[in-house]
Every structure is written in structure tokens, then in C-alpha cells.
């Protein structure tokens, strides 16, 4: 068994934790959009009412929901595969989808002129970028 207090073990633990974190983040958010579709959609329609994206809330909502559930599911399955097989491929794909989703959300927040909301996404985006790096084949 490898020494737990080693750079290799620390790297492996970081891979597991970052994929678990992304799984929780995106599964909770995506599944909330599925379970409370009406409430989330109403919020977004109000949020984007005075922006150029006002007429696109329906398709945007569907795309964001699919991206969030996909990022969360890939990250969750990827975390399990990391634990069982040490293979980071699926978790890596989850991190990529997470980054794409956060970029889409950031775009929407900026167009809606919700600069505080956009700024709040930056730490999550940096985490997704870190996850992509950590989960890449080295």
C-alpha cells in the first residue's frame, strides 16, 4: 500500500475530493431544476426579463439543466470509478462539462447585468479548471 502522506496519495485524494465536490454541486443544482421546474423557470424569466435573453429563457433553462445534471452525474460516477479503479477519465469529462456550464451561466449573468451573480461564479469556475488539470492524465 502506498504511503498515505506522499505527493502521489495527496494528488489522488485531491482528485477524489474535487470530483465529489463537483458531483454534489451540480447534482443538487440540476436536480433542483428538475424537481422545482416551475419555480426555477419563473425566477429565471423574472431575472432575464429586461435583458436581450428574455425570449430565450425556455431553451436556456433546458440546456443549463442538462449541463448541470450531466456534470454532476459524470463527476459522481467519475468519483466512484476513481475509488474503484483509479481511472479519472469520467471525472475529467465531468469537470469539462462543469466548466462549460459555468461559462454559460457566467455569460447569462453578465448579459443580464447581474455582475454580483457573475462574480460569485468565478470561484466555481476556478475549481472546475483546477479539476480539469487534476483529473487529466499525467
C-alpha positions as a LaTeX table, in Angstrom:
\begin{tabular}{lrrr}
\hline
Residue & $x$ (\AA) & $y$ (\AA) & $z$ (\AA) \\
\hline
Unk1 & 0.00 & 0.00 & 0.00 \\
Unk2 & 1.40 & 3.42 & $-0.92$ \\
Unk3 & 2.39 & 5.77 & 1.84 \\
Unk4 & $-0.65$ & 7.96 & 2.57 \\
Unk5 & 1.39 & 11.05 & 3.38 \\
Unk6 & 3.02 & 11.27 & $-0.05$ \\
Unk7 & 2.61 & 13.55 & $-3.07$ \\
Unk8 & 1.05 & 10.67 & $-5.05$ \\
Unk9 & $-1.52$ & 9.97 & $-2.35$ \\
Unk10 & $-2.26$ & 13.67 & $-1.88$ \\
Unk11 & $-2.85$ & 14.01 & $-5.63$ \\
Unk12 & $-5.21$ & 11.02 & $-5.63$ \\
Unk13 & $-7.13$ & 12.39 & $-2.62$ \\
Unk14 & $-7.45$ & 15.75 & $-4.37$ \\
Unk15 & $-8.87$ & 14.01 & $-7.45$ \\
Unk16 & $-11.47$ & 12.23 & $-5.34$ \\
Unk17 & $-12.45$ & 15.32 & $-3.38$ \\
Unk18 & $-12.73$ & 17.64 & $-6.38$ \\
Unk19 & $-14.87$ & 15.15 & $-8.29$ \\
Unk20 & $-17.08$ & 14.58 & $-5.22$ \\
Unk21 & $-17.46$ & 18.34 & $-4.72$ \\
Unk22 & $-18.48$ & 18.88 & $-8.36$ \\
Unk23 & $-20.91$ & 15.96 & $-8.13$ \\
Unk24 & $-22.65$ & 17.45 & $-5.09$ \\
Unk25 & $-22.67$ & 20.98 & $-6.54$ \\
Unk26 & $-24.10$ & 20.10 & $-9.93$ \\
Unk27 & $-26.41$ & 17.24 & $-8.96$ \\
Unk28 & $-28.06$ & 19.38 & $-6.30$ \\
Unk29 & $-28.46$ & 22.34 & $-8.63$ \\
Unk30 & $-29.55$ & 20.30 & $-11.65$ \\
Unk31 & $-31.96$ & 18.06 & $-9.75$ \\
Unk32 & $-33.48$ & 21.12 & $-8.05$ \\
Unk33 & $-34.23$ & 22.48 & $-11.53$ \\
Unk34 & $-35.90$ & 19.18 & $-12.43$ \\
Unk35 & $-37.91$ & 18.88 & $-9.20$ \\
Unk36 & $-38.91$ & 22.56 & $-8.97$ \\
Unk37 & $-39.02$ & 23.29 & $-12.67$ \\
Unk38 & $-41.83$ & 25.84 & $-12.41$ \\
Unk39 & $-40.24$ & 27.85 & $-9.59$ \\
Unk40 & $-36.79$ & 27.92 & $-11.16$ \\
Unk41 & $-38.15$ & 28.87 & $-14.57$ \\
Unk42 & $-40.28$ & 31.67 & $-13.09$ \\
Unk43 & $-37.22$ & 33.02 & $-11.27$ \\
Unk44 & $-35.16$ & 32.99 & $-14.48$ \\
Unk45 & $-37.91$ & 34.62 & $-16.52$ \\
Unk46 & $-38.03$ & 37.45 & $-13.99$ \\
Unk47 & $-34.22$ & 37.60 & $-13.77$ \\
Unk48 & $-33.81$ & 37.94 & $-17.56$ \\
Unk49 & $-36.97$ & 39.97 & $-18.22$ \\
Unk50 & $-35.08$ & 43.16 & $-19.10$ \\
Unk51 & $-32.15$ & 41.54 & $-20.91$ \\
Unk52 & $-31.62$ & 40.57 & $-24.55$ \\
Unk53 & $-32.03$ & 36.94 & $-23.42$ \\
Unk54 & $-35.65$ & 37.44 & $-22.26$ \\
Unk55 & $-37.12$ & 35.42 & $-25.13$ \\
Unk56 & $-34.71$ & 32.53 & $-24.73$ \\
Unk57 & $-35.31$ & 31.51 & $-21.11$ \\
Unk58 & $-37.04$ & 28.22 & $-22.03$ \\
Unk59 & $-34.24$ & 26.81 & $-24.18$ \\
Unk60 & $-31.55$ & 28.27 & $-21.88$ \\
Unk61 & $-33.20$ & 26.64 & $-18.88$ \\
Unk62 & $-33.27$ & 23.25 & $-20.63$ \\
Unk63 & $-29.63$ & 23.49 & $-21.70$ \\
Unk64 & $-28.42$ & 24.58 & $-18.26$ \\
Unk65 & $-30.41$ & 21.81 & $-16.58$ \\
Unk66 & $-28.98$ & 19.17 & $-18.92$ \\
Unk67 & $-25.44$ & 20.50 & $-18.43$ \\
Unk68 & $-25.78$ & 20.59 & $-14.64$ \\
Unk69 & $-27.22$ & 17.09 & $-14.32$ \\
Unk70 & $-24.62$ & 15.77 & $-16.78$ \\
Unk71 & $-21.71$ & 17.46 & $-14.97$ \\
Unk72 & $-22.96$ & 16.14 & $-11.63$ \\
Unk73 & $-23.61$ & 12.61 & $-12.86$ \\
Unk74 & $-20.27$ & 12.36 & $-14.67$ \\
Unk75 & $-18.46$ & 13.74 & $-11.63$ \\
Unk76 & $-20.27$ & 11.35 & $-9.29$ \\
Unk77 & $-19.68$ & 8.28 & $-11.43$ \\
Unk78 & $-16.13$ & 9.51 & $-12.01$ \\
Unk79 & $-15.55$ & 9.79 & $-8.28$ \\
Unk80 & $-16.76$ & 6.22 & $-7.78$ \\
Unk81 & $-14.53$ & 4.99 & $-10.62$ \\
Unk82 & $-11.58$ & 6.83 & $-9.11$ \\
Unk83 & $-12.18$ & 4.99 & $-5.84$ \\
Unk84 & $-12.70$ & 1.61 & $-7.51$ \\
Unk85 & $-10.27$ & 1.67 & $-10.44$ \\
Unk86 & $-8.13$ & 4.82 & $-10.08$ \\
Unk87 & $-9.32$ & 5.84 & $-13.57$ \\
Unk88 & $-10.01$ & 9.58 & $-13.81$ \\
Unk89 & $-11.46$ & 9.69 & $-17.35$ \\
Unk90 & $-15.15$ & 10.03 & $-16.45$ \\
Unk91 & $-14.44$ & 12.54 & $-13.67$ \\
Unk92 & $-12.32$ & 14.52 & $-16.16$ \\
Unk93 & $-15.28$ & 14.67 & $-18.56$ \\
Unk94 & $-17.50$ & 15.81 & $-15.68$ \\
Unk95 & $-15.10$ & 18.66 & $-14.93$ \\
Unk96 & $-15.13$ & 19.73 & $-18.57$ \\
Unk97 & $-18.94$ & 19.78 & $-18.67$ \\
Unk98 & $-18.90$ & 21.70 & $-15.37$ \\
Unk99 & $-16.60$ & 24.32 & $-16.91$ \\
Unk100 & $-18.83$ & 24.63 & $-19.97$ \\
Unk101 & $-21.90$ & 25.01 & $-17.77$ \\
Unk102 & $-20.27$ & 27.67 & $-15.61$ \\
Unk103 & $-19.20$ & 29.59 & $-18.72$ \\
Unk104 & $-22.81$ & 29.53 & $-19.95$ \\
Unk105 & $-24.08$ & 30.70 & $-16.56$ \\
Unk106 & $-21.44$ & 33.44 & $-16.44$ \\
Unk107 & $-22.49$ & 34.63 & $-19.90$ \\
Unk108 & $-26.13$ & 34.81 & $-18.81$ \\
Unk109 & $-25.32$ & 36.70 & $-15.64$ \\
Unk110 & $-23.18$ & 39.23 & $-17.50$ \\
Unk111 & $-25.80$ & 39.81 & $-20.22$ \\
Unk112 & $-28.45$ & 40.27 & $-17.50$ \\
Unk113 & $-26.07$ & 42.79 & $-15.88$ \\
Unk114 & $-26.07$ & 40.77 & $-12.66$ \\
Unk115 & $-22.41$ & 41.45 & $-12.02$ \\
Unk116 & $-22.50$ & 40.21 & $-8.43$ \\
Unk117 & $-24.05$ & 36.93 & $-9.59$ \\
Unk118 & $-21.41$ & 36.61 & $-12.30$ \\
Unk119 & $-18.63$ & 37.31 & $-9.80$ \\
Unk120 & $-20.00$ & 34.61 & $-7.47$ \\
Unk121 & $-19.43$ & 32.04 & $-10.24$ \\
Unk122 & $-15.71$ & 32.77 & $-10.55$ \\
Unk123 & $-14.57$ & 30.55 & $-7.62$ \\
Unk124 & $-16.61$ & 27.65 & $-9.00$ \\
Unk125 & $-15.11$ & 28.18 & $-12.45$ \\
Unk126 & $-11.60$ & 28.21 & $-10.98$ \\
Unk127 & $-12.44$ & 24.98 & $-9.16$ \\
Unk128 & $-13.63$ & 23.43 & $-12.45$ \\
Unk129 & $-10.38$ & 24.49 & $-14.16$ \\
Unk130 & $-8.39$ & 23.02 & $-11.27$ \\
Unk131 & $-10.41$ & 19.82 & $-11.54$ \\
Unk132 & $-9.67$ & 19.56 & $-15.27$ \\
Unk133 & $-5.97$ & 19.88 & $-14.52$ \\
Unk134 & $-6.01$ & 17.43 & $-11.59$ \\
Unk135 & $-8.03$ & 14.83 & $-13.45$ \\
Unk136 & $-6.04$ & 14.96 & $-16.69$ \\
Unk137 & $-3.73$ & 12.08 & $-17.45$ \\
Unk138 & $-0.24$ & 12.99 & $-16.21$ \\
\hline
\end{tabular}
